[in-house]
Amino acid sequence: MLKNEQINNETMSGDDQEGDEQFEIPDRKFEDVENEISNEADKTIKAGEKLLVDVESGSNLNHDELSKVRIETGIAEKMKSIKEAIVKISRNALRELRVGYGISPLKKDRFNPNEEVINVLKSSKKDRLHKLDDFYESYFFQQKGLIEVQDKILKNILINPEKTATEIFQENENYFDRYGLTNEQRVRIAEVLRNYQEKHERVVNIVGETDNPVDLFEKLFKFKPVGNIKMKISPVSIGFFCEDPRDYAMAKTGDHDNIEKLKTNGGVCINDHKIGASIILINSEVFKEGKYYAVVGEAAVIAHEEQHAIYRLFHKETYNPGKQNQIVDEVKGENDPVKRELLIDRYLRLVIDDVDFRMANEIIARYKEGDDPNNVLAQMNIRGGDYDFLEYARKRAKEVFLYNIGSDNEELIDKCIKNVYGEEYYWRMRKAIESIYSIELSRGMTADKVIALFQNEPTKQWPKIVKRIRNFYPQK
């Protein structure tokens, strides 16, 4: 079992330890306030209608003359607009009260957005607008709940790493019910927790083999380090601090002599499929005074790399070599050039999902680290740089198809790569960075909740997330 002092609790300081934002429920029942607002809205509308009737009655105009005046002034349409505005204001006021006091707008035990939006579209044109408002309120409420649930689970993992997946799930079931999570959403949470338990058990077993950092390092990387090695254990990762840059270079690249190339490299998170856990390597040399990362600090880079491990825990990795190999075999056996092009296109689009996973993972880790958004964009926008994940995919795809269908098809391969791997990736990356950094932190929205909000969605959805979240955490 891991000792408590080995668990990374550094990120649990400050506002995150205060717990969830609490609202004081007023003495009067919310239903009474709701009825009062609705009644006042009705009174205002009826008073306006009565005033219009009184004005018309005192005008001494006959029926035809009144009709003409109504048409010329457009009073009927204006009264209709006023009624709609009053109803909208009252509905918005009630919605803000529900959000502020944490009162659920859900009318069902399970709120399935896909099913509910279909019901809205099936409703009459007259009712559709109000039903759409109700849908969005329920949808935003559930999205907020998912953020809260994920935040609670992560805190639970970091503070009590020995709890089983079943225990954590059961402890949070009241939140699942409160926010109307569907069966599919609950199953996904259970999968995340099982994934966590498996990874944590692997970490426990590996560390249990030896508590000597040098011996464990040698066992995992198959070479004896030349310098001192320190170790830090987290719930789903094992961290090694390499004081000699040659050990860092050898562990990361398999070559002692890559020191110069890695002189600006502070750390890396390796998702080791063989051992079933993440290994974090820290290049301690670059944090010394006068070195590249001296100002950034070791703690920030550790937070960055540990976030990579957490991201893999909550997000399904899309890398599927079996499916990719199957498509390559189909390409090799296909002689029709049109069908062959479609298959290559299919392969490239399958790989782009993995590219998006890596891009999102890096952006979120840099956000967690506290990196400046301009610096994030500058580094990730370098074509062919260390963080240009699309360039790696381009090179790899070309190598795969040149090897399997020959250089005679190089023109076709280049055409497909250009069509699929164009400028859209870089545009999406810029919008993703802009989106996650645009959410202002407040008492209700912490950095960890921002991460929870974005990490379950592909980057193309991130700009839409910004619009959604502002319905619950108004921005300045």
N, C-alpha and C positions, 0 to 999 in steps of 0.2 A: 504493500500500500504506500502511496505517496504521502509524505509528511506535509502538514499544512504550510510550513515555511518554504516548501519547495514550489508551491503554487504561485503563479504570477497574479498578484493582487494589485500591482502598480496602477492598473487602469481603473481600479475601483475607488479612487480617491475623489475628493471634491463633491460636486453636485450629484454624481452617480450614486453616492451612498445615502442620499437624502430620501430615496424611495420615490414613489410615484407622486405626481402632483395631486393634492387632495382639495376638494371643494367642500365648503360648508353648506349643507343642505338647509334651506330656510325652514322656519317653523311651519309656515303654510305649505300644504301639499302642492306639488307641481301642477296637479290636475286643476286645482283651484285657480292658479295663476294662468294656466292655459285657457280655461273657460273665460276668465275675466278679460284677457286680451282679445279673444274671439268675439265676446259680447261687445266690447268697446268698438271693435272694427265694424260690427253690424250696426251699432248705434250711429257711428259716424256716417256710414253709407245711407242709412234711412233718414238721418237729419239732412243730408245733402239733397236727397230726393224730395223731402218735404219742403225744403227751402225753395227748390225749383218750382214745385207745384204752387206754393204761396205767391211767388213772383208772377207766375203766369196768370193766376187767378186775379191778381190785382192790376193786370195790364189792360183790362177792358178790350182785349183783342178777341175776335171770334175764332172758331176752330180752324178755318182755312188760313187766317192770318197767323195764328200760332204755329201751324204746320210749316208755313213759309219761313218764319223766323227760325224755327228749329233747324230747317234745312240750311239756311244761309249761315247760321252761326255754328252749325255742326255740334250743337249742344248734346245731342244724344250720344255721339261718339266720344265727346269729351267726358260725359258722365260715365260711360263705360270704361274709359281709360282710368278715370279717378277710382272707380270701384276696384279695378284690377290692381292698381297701385296700392290701395289700402289693404287689400287681401294679401298682396305680396309682402308688404311691410310687416303685417301681423304674423305671417308665416315665417319670415326671416327672424323676427323677434323671438318667436317660439323656438325656432331652430337654434338660435344662439344661446337661449336659456338651457336647452337640452344639452348642448355641447359643453357649456360652462359648468353645469351641475353634474355632468357625466351621466345623464339619463338616456337610456337606450331608446332609439326610435324604431327598433326592429319590431315587426308585427308577427314574426315567425321564429320558431326555435332554431331553424337553419336558414340562413340567408344566402342563396345561391345567385350571385350577380348575373350569370349567364341566363338563368331561367327567368329572373325578375325583369330583365330588360326586354325579353320577349313578351312578357305580360304587359309591359308598358306600351309596346308597339301595337299590341292587339287591342288596346283600349280605344274608346271613341276619341275623336279629335277634341271634343269638349273637355274630356277628363285627362287627356294625355299630358298636358303641361303640368298639372298638379301632381300626377302620378310620377312624372319624371323628376320633379323636385323631391318627392318622397324617396324615390329610388336613389338619387344622388346622396341624400342625407344618410340613408342606411348604408350605402356603399362606402362613403367616407368614414362613417362610424366603424365599420368593420375593418377598413384598412388601418385606421388608427389602432384598433384592437390588435391587429396582427403585429404592428410595430411593438406594442406593449408586451405582447406574449413573447416575441423573439427576444426582446430586451431582458425580460424576466428569466427566460431559459438560459441565456448567455451568462447572466449574473449568477444563476444557480450553479452552472457548470464551473465557473471560476472560483466561487466560494466553497462549494461542496462537491468537489470532483468525484467523490466516491459514491455518490447517489446513482442508482440504476436508472436506466431509461424509463422503466415503468414507474418508479417513484416520482421522477420529475414530471412525467406526463400526468399522473394522477393529481399531483399538487397543483397543476395549472388547469385542470378540467373546468373549474368554475369560470375561468376567463374564456375558455373555448365556448362555454354555454352563453356567457354574457354577450359575446360578440357574434353569436350565431354562426360559428364556423361550420362549414359543410363537412361531410364525411371525408371528402377528398382532401380538404385542408388539414383535417385531423390526422389522416393517414400520412400526409407529407411530414407533419411535425413528428409523428412517431418514427418515420424513416430517419429524420435528422438525428433524433435522440439515439436510435439504434446505432447509427453511424458513429455518433460521439462515443457511445459505450464501447464499441469495438476498437476504435482508435485509442481510447484511454486505457483499455485493458492491455493493448499492445505496448503502450508506453510503460505501463506498470511492469509488465513482464520483461521488457528489454532492460529497464533500469534495475530490475530485481536480479539480473544476472551478475552485475557488478556495480558497486557505487564509486568505482575509481574512474574519473573522467577520461584519463589517458587510455586505460584498458578498453573502455567502451568505445571510444573513438577509433581505436585500432581495430576492434572487432567489426565495427560497421563499415569502415572505409578501407580495410585490408592493408593498412600500412602504419608503421610506428611513427608518431609525430616527432619532429625534431625540437619543437618548443613546448612550452607549458600550455595545457588545455584546461579551461574551466568549463563547468557545465551548469545549465539551468533547466529545470524540468517544469513544463506547463502541462495542463490537462491533456492536450492532444499533440504535443510536440516536445522534442528534445533539442535543447540549444547547446552548441559548442562555441566557446570563445577561443579563437586561435591567436595566441600572442605572437607567433612567428608567421609572417605572411606566406611563407613557403608551404606550411601545412594547410592554410586556407586555399591556396592555389591548387594544391594537389587534390584536396578533397572535392573541390568544385569542378575542376577541369581535367584532373588526372595527370597534371604536369606541374612539377615544382617550379619550372622556369617561367610561368605565366605571371610572375609577381608584377612586372611593369604594366602589363595589360590590366591588372586588377587593382592598381594603386588608388583608383577612385571608387572601388567597390566595397561598400560597407558590410553587406550581408546578403544572404540568399536563403530562401525557404525551399527545401527539396521535398516534393511529395513522393516519398519512397513507397512504391506499390509492393515491393518485396516484403518489407517489414510492416506495412500497413499503418504507418504513422508519418508525420512530417518531421524532418530534421532541419534545424536552423543553424547556419554557419555564420559566425560574426568575425570579421576581419579586424581584430582589435588594434592593429598597427595604425590604421587610418584615422583613429580617434585621438591619437596623441597630439600634443600641442604643435601647431604649425602644419599639421597634416590636413588632408582634404576634408574630412568629416569632423574636425575638431570643434567647429562652431555648432554643427547640427547636434552632436552628442550621441553617445551610444544608446541611451534609453529610447530616443526617437526611432532609431533604426531597428531596435529590438521590437518596438511596438508595431512598426511597419511589417516586419517579417512574421510576427505572431498573428497579425491580421490576415496574412496570406493563408495561414493554417486554419483560422476561423472561417474564412470565406469558403474554403473547400469543404468545411463541415456543413455549412448551411446551403451551399449551392451545388447542384449536381454538375459534376464535370462532364463536359460534352465529348471529350476525346473518345472516339470509337474506332480503334484500328481494325477490328474485324469487319465492320461495315465498309470502311475505306478500302480495305484489301479486296473485298467482294466486288466493289465497283471497278477497281483496277483490272481484275480478272475479266469482267464483262467487257471492258474497253479493249483488252487484248484479243478477245474472241469476236469482236464486232468489226466487219469490213465496210459496212455502210458509213460513209463519212458524216452524214447528217446525224445518224444515231450515235456515232462515236463522239461527236461534238456534244450532244446532249448528255451523254454519260460523263464526259470530262467536266462539263458544267455542273452536273449533280455532285460530283466528287468535291469540286471546289467550294460549292455552297455548304456542303457538310463540314468541311474544314473551317469555313468562316465562322461557324458557331463556336468552335474551340478558340479561334482568334478573339472573338468577342468576349469569351469567358476570361481569357488572359488579360485583355485590355481592362475590363471591368475590375478584375482582381487587383491589378496594379494601381488603378486610379483610387480605389477604395483604400488600399494599403497606404498610399501617399497621403490621402485625406486623414487617415488615422494617425499617421506620423506627425501631422501638422504642417506638411509641406505647403509652400506658397503655390496657388493655382497657376500663376504665370510660369513658375519654374517647372511644374508638372507638365504643362503644355509644351514648353520649350524642349524638355528632354524627350517626351514621347512623340514629338513631331519631327524629330531628326530622322530623315529618310535613311534607312539602313542602319540606324543606331541600335543600341542594346534593347530599347523598348519599342522598336518598330516591329510588332508581332506579325503584321501583314507581310512585311518583306521576307521574314523567315518562311512564312507559309508559301509565298511565291516561289522562292528558291527550292523549297522542299517539293512542291508540286511539280515543278519543271524537272527536277531530278528523277522523281518517281516515273513520270510518263516518258521521258527520254529513255530511261532504262528499259521500260516495258514495251513501248511501241516504236522506239527508234528515232533517230534524228531526222528521218524523212518526214516525220510529222511535227517537226519543231514549229513550223509556221502556224499550224492548227493549235498547238499547245499554247504558244504565245498569244494567239488571238483570244482563246478562252480565258486565259489568266488576265488579260487586259480588260475583258468584258466584265468579269466577276470581281476582280480585285482592283477596282478603280479608286477614284478620289472619295467615294462615299465613306469609306472606312475612316479617313482622316477628318472628314466633316463630322461624322458621328462621334468621333473621339473628342473633338473640340466642344461639341454640344454637351457631351456627357460630363466633361470636366466643369464646364460652365454651370451645369444643372446642380451637381452635388455641392458645389461651393456657394451656390446662390441661396441655400437654405440658412436663414439666420438662426443662431442658437439662442434659446431663451430657457426659462425655468421649465417649460413644457417639452422642449425639443433639445435633447443632448446630442453630442457627436455620435455616440453609439446608436441612438435611435435613428439618426440620419443614415447611418450605415445599414441598419436593419431595413430601412425603407427602400434603399436602392439595390441591395445585393441580391434580391430575389427576382430582379427584372432584367431583361436584356437592355443594353445601353440605348437602343433606339427608343425605348419607352421612358427614359429618364426625364426628358423635357416635360412629358405629360405628368409625371409624378410631382414635379414642382408645382404645377397648377393645382393638383389634387390636395397636396399637403397644406397649402395655404388656406384651405377651407377649415382647417382645425388649428393651425398655428399662424395666425395673421402676421404678415411681415410688415416691417416699418415702411 
